[in-house]
Amino acid sequence: MTWLAWRQIRTQLLVTGAALAVLAVYLVVLGVQIREEHHDAVASGSLREFQARYQARLYLLDALLLVTPALLGMFWGAPLVARELESGTHRLVWNQSVSRRRWLLVRLAVVCAAAAALTGLFSLLLTWAASPYDAVAADRFTALLFGTRNLAPVAYTCCAVVLGALIGLLLRRTVPAMALTALLFAAVQVAVPSVVRPHLSTPVHGSQAMSAEVIRNLSFLGAEADVEGLSAPNAWVVSTSRLLTADGRTVDLDRYHGCLSGQFDVMAQCVAALDLHVDVAYHPGGHYWRFQWLESLLFLASALALAGVALWRIRVA
């Protein structure tokens, strides 16, 4: 059964593997280049120019890896059962000594393992190549970077492949199953960072002083928080609350609104003079791996649940 399952995906595996081999060579060259220029940028103090030089290329690679799980679910997962049902070849297989459940379980295991290995290698190389850039950018909690580094892409891929197989089993048509798999998993990838991820761990609360420098940089809204005077690179600010003075009094709104006119620098100085503080809920950079593991386990658990539904449903297919 395992040998047969490998034979049935060998064409997709060879094509995808060849594309990944070319991409791997490019990532290795890019990683070496980034490291050399990062060393020079640190020595010359031109880190912002270094970041701008590689931002577009890395964002393009991030986008490619982010859609890879959906593509594998679409082209590997959806046809896994649907093509057999559509062409009628399932009758020959299911009339042999192998049970339907074992047949599906082996095929799911082989395809998931192959897809996870390919995505994992892509993620490993991209994480390595971009690590000097990520250290400068300090924004690895953003939706684009979080989903394209370390463990998360592998878990996404397993979930997408099993989702595609289940949809193919239910629809029994390859093309509609492929389209629905891509649509549903894309919706999941949009919803999870904004709806689910913020609730995977309890945030830390702190007070952000609204100094003129903070207002100019708007760092309290970005990936690098400056909470209670301590710089927190890679922090993820999830919410800000009402404006208060340093001693907890409510801000005089008439004075506050009076500052919101004129040139930006003047406005920043005016607001800073009010001694404003904002209560900030954020996840420090140290929570990153906690989120990686929790979200990966969430997607892997979803994949197991979907596989369980597929194994139950195939009895009456």
Secondary structure, 3 states (H helix, E strand, C coil): CHHHHHHHHHHHHHHHHHHHHHHHHHHHHHHHHHHHHHHHHHHHCCHHHHHHHHHHHHHHHHHHHHHHHHHHHHHHHCHHHHHHHHHCCHHHHHCCCCCHHHHHHHHHHHHHHHHHHHHHHHHHHHHHHHHHHHHHHCCCCCHHHHCCCCCHHHHHHHHHHHHHHHHHHHHCCHHHHHHHHHHHHHHHHHHHHHHHHHHCCCCEEEEEECCHHHHHHCHHHCCCEEECCEEECCCEEEEEEEEEECCCCECCHHHHHHHCCCCHHHHHHHHHHCCEEEEEEEECHHHHHHHHHHHHHHHHHHHHHHHHHHHHHHHHC
